[in-house]
Structures are given as structure tokens and as C-alpha cells.
Amino acid sequence: MLGIAAAVLFFIAYLISAADIATNQAFASGNVMLLGLALLALHVAGIGAGWRSGRARRR
């Protein structure tokens, strides 16, 4: 799940950079890319890999 979120943030950073969209400092292309890298690092570390819907199946 975090890998998908990282891919979305990378795509948004690419669009901001490619279209030369003027944004404030919080949503600059580099900052969005760093957020994506942080999510990717969490994904590779295994954080969020074991998320479940909260409903356990027992037999």
C-alpha cells in the first residue's frame, strides 16, 4: 500500500516539474519527491505490509 502511495507522489512530483506549475514551498516538486521516498523506504522496510481489514477468519 505504501509503495502505491509513493508511486502516486512520484507522479505528482513529475507533473509539477514537467508542467512548471508554480506552487508554494510546501508542495514544491522536491518536497513531494522526498515524501514519496519516505513512503518507499517505509514500504521496503516492511512497515504497512501486514495491514489487515480487522476481520479475522477462524475455522
C-alpha positions as CSV (number, residue, x, y, z in Angstrom):
1,M,0.0,0.0,0.0
2,L,2.8,2.4,0.8
3,G,4.5,1.5,-2.4
4,I,1.4,2.6,-4.4
5,A,1.2,5.9,-2.4
6,A,4.9,6.5,-3.2
7,A,4.3,5.9,-6.9
8,V,1.4,8.4,-6.8
9,L,3.6,11.0,-5.1
10,F,6.4,10.5,-7.6
11,F,3.9,11.0,-10.4
12,I,2.6,14.2,-8.9
13,A,6.2,15.5,-8.4
14,Y,6.8,14.7,-12.1
15,L,3.8,16.6,-13.2
16,I,4.7,19.6,-11.1
17,S,8.2,19.6,-12.5
18,A,7.2,18.9,-16.1
19,A,4.4,21.4,-16.3
20,D,6.4,24.1,-14.4
21,I,3.4,24.6,-12.1
22,A,4.1,27.4,-9.6
23,T,3.4,26.1,-6.1
24,N,4.2,27.3,-2.6
25,Q,7.3,25.9,-0.9
26,A,5.3,23.1,0.8
27,F,4.2,21.5,-2.4
28,A,7.4,22.0,-4.4
29,S,8.5,19.2,-6.7
30,G,11.4,18.2,-4.5
31,N,9.4,18.1,-1.3
32,V,6.7,15.9,-2.9
33,M,9.5,13.6,-4.2
34,L,11.0,13.4,-0.7
35,L,7.7,12.4,0.7
36,G,7.5,9.7,-1.9
37,L,11.0,8.5,-1.0
38,A,10.0,8.3,2.7
39,L,6.9,6.2,1.9
40,L,9.1,4.0,-0.4
41,A,11.6,3.5,2.4
42,L,8.8,2.5,4.8
43,H,7.4,0.1,2.2
44,V,10.8,-1.5,1.7
45,A,11.4,-1.8,5.5
46,G,8.1,-3.8,5.8
47,I,6.1,-1.2,7.6
48,G,2.4,-1.4,6.5
49,A,2.9,-4.8,4.8
50,G,0.8,-6.6,7.4
51,W,-2.2,-4.4,7.4
52,R,-5.5,-6.3,7.6
53,S,-9.1,-5.3,7.4
54,G,-9.7,-6.0,11.0
55,R,-11.8,-9.1,10.4
56,A,-10.0,-12.3,11.3
57,R,-11.1,-15.6,9.8
58,R,-11.2,-18.6,12.1
59,R,-12.0,-22.2,11.3
